[in-house]
Amino acid sequence: MDFITSAEAADKWNISQRRVAIYCKEGRIEGAVLKGRMWMLPSDAKNQKTQGVREKKHKKNENSIIIKTKRGIFDEKQFTCVDLFSGAGGLSRGFYDAGYNVVLGVDFDDAALQTCM
């Protein structure tokens, strides 16, 4: 039986060496053998990348927009904000311009609150 190193498997499967080592340690790659500090895999071993990956199902509401980013899928809704320690209201204005519903701005300085929206 021919063997390849975990580095060769990582290049072949386009995943990191660390991920290959984790698969070997978990016993997900049949025939993998630890020689010293290096994993040796059978040359005909299959890529285990997709094993255990779950699809997340998102329900789309009538008032929501699904946004796909590199970090995941977000469900953007119309948010309501309260601005504590609002000062002149710059943060409130930014939220308002971004489409958020700002319902309250609170601050101790009455002069700052006079300039607020």
N, C-alpha and C positions, 0 to 999 in steps of 0.2 A: 504494500500500500504506500502510495506517495503522500508526503506531507508538505504543507506550506506553513510559513510563519504567520503569526497574527498580523504583522505589518503587511505582508503580501495579501492576506485576506481583506484587510482594511482598504487597501488600494483597489483591489478587485471589486469590492462591494460598495465603495465610495462612502465608507463610514470611518469613524476614528478607531485607532488601535485600542483605546480604552473601552469602547463599546464592544469590540470583538472579545476582549478579555472578560468583560462582564457576562457576555453570552456564554463563554466557555465555563466560567466559574459557576454560573447558574445551571449548567448541564444542558443548555439548549442546543448545543452543537455536538452531535453524536460523534464519538471517536476522538474528541479533542484531548490532548495529553499535555500536562505541564512538565516541561523539561527545564529544571533550574528555575529561572524567572521568566521563561518564554513559553507561550502556548504554541503547540504544534497542532494544526488542523488537517484533516484529510483533504486532499486536493479536490475532491468532489463534494465537499461540504456546501450546503445551501445557505444563502443569505437569510439571516434571522431578523432582519431589520423591521419587518412589518408585523412580526409576532407580538401580540399583546397591545397593539395600538387600537384605541377605541375611538369611534366616531362620536362626536358630541352632536346631539340634536338640539337645535334651537327653534323655539316657537316664535314666529313673527307676529307681533301684535299689529293692530290696525294703525296705531300712532307711532310705530317704531321703524327704525332703519337698521338693517344689519350691516356692520362695518367689518371687513376682513383686514387684519393687519398681520405683521410678522409674529406678533406675540399672541394672537388668538382672534377670536370673533367676539365683537362687542355689540350689544343691543342698545343703541342710543335712543333715549326717550326725551320728552320734554321735561326737564328738571326744574324744580323750584328751589331757589336759593335764599338764604338769610345771610347777610354780611355783618358779622360781628366785628367791632372795632373798625368801622368802615372809613373813618377819617373823611376825606373829601369825596370818597365814592369811586375811586379809580378801579378797584376790583369789581365793584358792582357794575360799573359801566362796561367793563370787559365781558362779564357774564351776559349782560343785556345784549351787547353787540353780537355775541356768539349764539343768541337765540334762547338763552335761559330765562326763566321767569323769576325776577328778583322781587321778593315781596316785602323785605324789611332791611333797613340799614341802621345799625345801632352804634353810637359813639357817645362819649362824655362831652366832647367839645362841640358846643352849639354852633360856633362859627364854621366849623368844618361841615356840620350837617346842613347848614344853609346853602352850601355850594353843591350839595349832593343832588342828583337827578330830582 
